[in-house]
Amino acid sequence: MPPSPVLPRLVAIVAFPHAQHLDIAGPADVFAMASALGMDSPYRLIVLSGAGGPVTLSNGLTLGTDAVANVDPASLDTLIIAGGERDGLMHAAGDEALRAWIDRAHPHVRRMASVCTGSFLLAHWGMLSGRRVATHWNSARLLQQYFADLDVDADALYVQDGKLWTSGGVTAGIDMCLAMIEQDAGRWLAARVARQLNLALRRTGNQAQYSLILEGQAGAYGELVDWLRHHLAEAISVDRMAQAAGQAPRTFHRGFTRATGFTPRAFLEALRLETVRAGLDAEQSLKTLARAVGFRSEVQLSKAFQRRFGLSPAQYRGRVAGLAQSDQHGASASRQRA
C-alpha cells in the first residue's frame, strides 16, 4: 500500500491593525524556509485576524488575513500572536471574537507563542498567569506592572514555559522560531534554516546587551559608543571619552549623563560587563574576558559583575547551563510527545 500522506503542521500568526510587520514576516520566513529545505512534516502558514480581510501594519503596508472564525482551532499546531503599537494592542484586546477564538484554541494547540509586545495580549487573555515570560526589553517593566503575577525576564531573547513561548523584541521572534524548529526537526535543520537566512542559530548575549549598545548608538553619542566598543581593553578615562566625543570634560559629563541616563564611568563599566556576559554565554574564559574588556584582574571583574548582576560569573555560568539543560529536556519531551 502507498504510504499515507503526511499532514502539514498548521502555523497561524495573528495580526491586527498596527501590528509590527517583522513580528509576522520573521517567523513566517523561518517556518517557510524549514519546509522548503525538507521536513517529514512540513509547516503550512496562515495569517489570521479577528474579522479577516486587509490589515494595515505599523509600517503602512497592508496584509491580507483570514478571519479566525474560518479556522478550526483544533487543526492548529502552533499559534503565534504578533506584537505591535499601543493602539493596535488595544484594538486586539477589545476584539471579543478574537478573544473567544483564542480561548477555544488554547487547549488544542501544541504551542502558543507571542512575539515582542504580543505578550501583553496573551497576559490580557489570561494565558500567562504565573509564567516566566519575555517581551521587548523596553516594555518589560510595564508588563510586570500591569500583570504582577508574571515573572518577566527583561533580558531573555525568548522563554519557553511548557507549551507557552514568549520572545523579546521584534527580531527575537526569529530566535524563538528557530528554537521551535530545532525541537521539531533537530539542530541540523534549524542550522540550515539559519544559514539560508544569514542568521546565527543561537545569538550570544541577550536583550539587555543589545539594548544598552543600541540605545547608546542611536543617541547623540552614537559614534562615541562605537569607539568605546573597539577600545574596551584599554584604560579609558572620562577625559579621554570627552576628547573622543570632541567636548570639554565638564560639558561632556553633563551631556552624556542627560542623553543616556548613565554617568560616563557607569556606562563604560556597564558596556564592559555586558560584553563579559555575552562572552560567558559563548563559554569564553574569565581570564580572557578580563583582559579583553580592560579589567586589571579576574577578581576585579568578578566583583564588578556581582555588583551589577547580583551573582558571580561562576553562578551566572551555572544558571545558563541549567537553563540550557532545561531546554534540552523540554525538547526531548516535545519529541517524545510528537
N, C-alpha and C positions, 0 to 999 in steps of 0.2 A: 504494500500500500504506500502511496506517496506520503511524505511527511506532512504533518499538519502545518498550515501557515502560521507564522509567528506574528502574534498581535503586537502592534507598537505600544510603547508606553506613552500615554497621553499626558503632555505637559501643558498646563494652562497658565497664562500670565494675565493677571487682572490689571487693566488700565483704567484711567479716569481723567477728566479734564485737568490739564496742567501737571500730569504725571511726568516724571523725568524720563526722557527718551532712552537714555543709556541703561536705565534700570530694566527696560524691556528688551532692547536690542542686544545688550551684552549677554544676558542669559540665553536668549533665543539663538544667538550665533554659536554659543558654546554647545548647546544641545544639538543644533543642526549639524555642526561640524562633526560631532561624535557619530551621528547617524551616517553622515557621508563617508566617514572613514571605515565604517563597517562594524556593526554590533549584532549579536544574536537576537537581541530585542531592541530595535531602534526606537527613537523618540518621534512622536508626532506633536507638533506645536500648534496651539491656538491662542489667540489673544481675545480676552473677554472684557466686557464692561457691563454695568448694570442693565442698561437699556439696549446696548448694541449700537451699531452704526459708527459714523466717523467721530473720533475723539481728537481734539486739538491738544497737543502736548506742550510742555513748558518752553520748548524751543520754537514753537509756532508751527511745527509740522503736524499734519493730520494723519491719523492712523485708523484704518478700518478695523472694527471689532465685531465679534458675535455677542449676542445677548446671553447672559448667564442662564436665562430660562430655557434656552435651546440646548443646553448641555446637561446630560445626566451626571450628577456628582459622583455616582458610583463608578463611572467609567474613567475617572481621573487617577493617574499615578502620582503626579506632583503638581501642586498648586502654589504659584508664586504671586505675591502681592507687590506691585511696584511702589516706589516712593514718589514723592513729588512736593510741590509747593503747598503752603498752608491752605490756600483756597481750594486746591484740588483734594487735599486730605479731608477738609471739612465737607466737601461735596460728596465724597465717597462714604464718609462716616454717616451722613444723613440719608444715604440711599437704602431704604428698608428692603427693597427687593434684593439688592446685592447682599445685605446682611443675612437675610433669611436663607439665601442660597449658600452662603459661606457656612452657616450653621449646619445645613444639610450635608455639605461636602466634608466637613471636618472629620466625622467618624470614618469616612471611606478612604480618604487619600492616604497614600503611603508616606508622603512628605508634604508638609505645609511650610511655606517659607515667606520671608519678606526681604526686600532689598531696601537699604537705606532707611528713609523715614516711613516706609511701609509698615515698620514695626508699630507705629502709633495706631494704625488701623487694626492690626492683629490684637494689640492690647485693648483697644476700644471695644472690640468684639468679644473680649474675654478669653482669648486663645492663649495668652501668655502668662496667666496668673501663676506666681511663684516660680517662674522660669528664669534661667540665666539667658540674657539676650544681648544682641549687638544692635547698634543703629549708627547713623552718621555721628562722628565724634562731636560735631558742633550742636547736636540735638540730644546728646546723652543725658545731660543734666536735666533738661526739660522733660524727657521721657521718664526719668526717675522721679521727678517732682510730681508729675501727673499720675503716675502709676507706682505707688510706693512699694507694692508687693513684688515688683520685679527686681532682679539682680542685673543691673545694666552694666555691661563691660564696655567702657568707652574706648578701650584700646583695641579690642578684637577686630580682625578683618571679617570674621564670621564666627558664629557659635552654633553648634548642634546640641540640642537638648531633647533627646528622644526623637520623635518624628518632626519636631519643630526646629526649623533652621531660621536664623536671622543674620543679616550681613550688615557690615558697616557702610560707609558712604559710597554710593554710585558704583565705581569700578570694583569695589569689594564684592558686589554681587557676582562678578565673573569668577573670583576666587572661590566663592561658595559653590557655584555650579560645577566648577572643575572638581571640587571635592565630592560632589554628588556623583559625578561620572566615575571618579575613582572608586567609590563604593559600589556602583552598579556593575562596572566592567573592568576594573583593575587599573593599577597605576600606569601600565603601558599605554592604554588607550587615552587616558587623561593627559599623559605627557605628550602624546601625538597631537591631541587637540590643542594643547597649549603651544606647541611648537608651530603648528599651522597658523595659529592666530598671533604668533610672535609674542607670546606671553611667558611668564615664569609659572611653572606648575605650582610652586609654593613660594610666595614672596617672603623674603625675610623682613623682619620688623613688624610694625603694627600701625594702626591709625594714629596713635599719639606721635610716633616718629614722623609720619608723613605730615601730620597737621602742623607740628612745630616748624618744620622746614618749609612747607608750602606757604604757611601763613606769613612767615618771615620773608620768603621770596616774593610774595605778592605785594608787600608793603613798600614804603618809601626807602627801606634799607635792603631791598632785594639783592642788589649787587654785593653788598657787604656780606650778607648771609652766604651767598655763593663763595665768596672769598674765604670766609671762615671755614666752610666745609672742606676746602682744599688745603687749609693750614692748621688743622686741629692738632697735629703733632708738635707744633711749635709753641714757644712761650708767647702768649698774646696778652698784652696789657690793654687797658682801656684807652690809653693814649695812642697805641698802635691801631686799635679799632677806629678811633676818631680820625687818625691820619688816613686810613684806608677809605673812610667814608668822606673824606675831604672836608671835615668840620673841626672847629676848635673843640677841645675835650669837654668843656662845660656845656656848650651848645649841643654837642653830640649826645652827652649823657641824658639831658632833658628830652631831646627829640626822640632818641631811641626808646627810652622808657615809655614815653607817651604813645609811640607808634606800635610797640609790641607788647606792652604790659609787663616786660621784664627789664631789670637793670641790665646793662651790657654784660657785667660779670655773670649774673644769674642766667642770662640767655646762653652765653658761651658754655657754662657748665651743663645746662640742660641739653644743649646740642651735642656736647661730648658724651653725655650719659645715654641719650637716645641712640647714638652711634654704637656705644658699647652694648646696649640691649639688643640691637639688631645683630651685632657680632656674636653675642651669646646664643641667639636664635640659630645662627649659622654655625654654631659649635666651634667658634674660634677660642683660643686660649686667653685667659685673663692677662697673662704677661704680654702677649702680642697686642691685645686691645689697649692696655695701659700705655704702651709705647706709641701706638698708632694715634691716640687721641690726646696726648700731652699730659698724662698724669705721671708724677715722679716715680710712683711705685704701685704695686698691686694693692698694698694696704691703703694708700690714699684713695685709690679708685674704689675699693670696697666700701670705705667709709662714706664717700660721696654717693655711691649707689644706694646704700642703706638709707641714707638721709632722704634721698629723693623718692625712692620706690617702696620703702618700708620693709625691705628684705635684702639679704645679701646676694651677691652674684651666684653663689652656690645654691642658695634657696630658690632663686629665680630659675636656674637651670633645672632643678628638680621639679619645679612646678610645670615648666614647659614640657619636660619629659613625661610627667604624669598625664598632662592633657593629651599629648601625642598618643600615649598608651591607651587612654580612654577612647580617642578617636579610632584607634585600630580595633578595639573591642567592639565599638559601635559599627564599624564597617563589617567585621566578621559576623556580627549578629544580623546585620541587614542582609548579607549574602545568604546566610542560613535561612532567613525568612523567605527570601526570594526563591 
